[in-house]
Amino acid sequence: MTERAIHGPLEAPPINRTMITISIMLATVIQALDGTIANVALPHMQGSLSASSDQITWVLTSFIVAAAIATPLNGWLVDRYGLKNVFLVSVAGFTGASVLCGISATLTEIVIARMLQGVFGAALVPLSQAVLLDINPREKHGSAMAVWGMGVMIGPILGPTLGGWLTDQYDWRWVFFINVPIGAIAFYGIWRYIHPTPAARRVKFDTFGFVTLSVAIGSLQMLLDRGEQNDWFGSTETWVEAVLLAMSLAYFIAHTATRPAGQSFIDYRLLLNSNYVTGLLLIFIVGMVLFATRALMPTMLQGLMGYPAMLAGLVTAPSGLGTMVSMMIVGRLTGRVDFRILLGVGFAITGFSLWQMTQYTLVLSQSDIVWPGVVQGVGLGLVFVPLSAATFATLSPQMRAEGTALYSLIRNIGSSIGIALVQTLLVRNTQIAHASLTEHVTIANQALGDPATALAGAGAASLNGEITRQASMIAYVDDFWLMMILTAAVIPMLVLIRPPKRSSAPVEIDHAALE
């Protein structure tokens, strides 16, 4: 007789939640870091790779576009090959692509390597979220999402500072080499502590759906990334991208709506869950506000106030401390306090921080920069954790892999649209404010009779430079007003979120999948 027959069913091995969490969060951190860590190194790369200013931006764009296109694949890949296998290949591929980035000798090589980074890294954030939801009972989902949120949000916050330090102290190539030891540890932890599960293979690959969605996402990212330098719809390229976006998206929606459940690339049943749909809309706004602010602050500090890159990173980094502190607190409150109350307080605090930023002038102390950032970090931390928990509270475990992939995709699209929107408004509002201010620069203005501001030679150039600085500051303030209004506008939508039914029974977890 077999051992199973003698002793009964073998018990599932225990879950080592601590080691699983550490391993998958290391993978999440390196992916989140690489979205911003290379930004400050671009000037150094440009000289080393003999690239123009326009060409070197492909180092950023190629990563973003590739990751956006590959993200929707996660649900099908997990269904086809199993979560552990997809996770391991993603970590190994991302780490290997990081090495290729570091040893690249030409612009073409690094762009291809960054595309590979984006493709392999696309699964890391959504799969880490899915694993944390799976290994923790429902009452601990708030704490799990706090840990996950810290990993996701620490990247955009620390990326520029860490990238600047590595570039200054060593070389721009270490911006990519730093991923190797972290990726190796994450790979070992995932291999050691997550047990493989058989692939379900319930979903057939929807080729037409994938192609149309990929074209739509790629066209949108290209339009947003290159629209400003192409003068938006004054360029043929922008029109081509817009037409491709509209056509491919229309085909994708029509195709998905007419396919049976489980046979389309994105399962439309996800959109029948009101909590999930509301969560997608709210995380879209969070992505806009979070990343748009991160894009505005460094250029404002360095371009208008003369901050060196390192100092600009140091005064914006404390916002991450506010985020981490609030996430640790709210992780314990989630499940005890209504999701909607936590979200309402979080959005209100975030809106208040943006109001503080609307009071900015060209004369600011470092504390004037630090404290609104800390307040914003606290607000976003209060939003991020309960929003993630509420979005997936009523979603079945079988749909989590696909649900987390779409959640990450919407957040990234929100950030891309937010960055493009504020940068476009910044340029245009600067021009409008400059024109308005120069209307007062006339012979009739007695202040111009002062020799220091005489409209001749260096005086005219100096005066124009100061007008441009003032106009830019007005444009930055206008952007902060816009983000504050967007944040306030989503608060009434919180009534659409339904709290999950309280149950004393723990959520069933597939113990055979984990060790």
Summary of the structure (lengths in Angstrom):
residues: 515
radius of gyration: 24.5
end to end distance: 27.0
largest distance: 106.4
contacts: 1803
relative contact order: 0.13
helix: 79%
strand: 1%
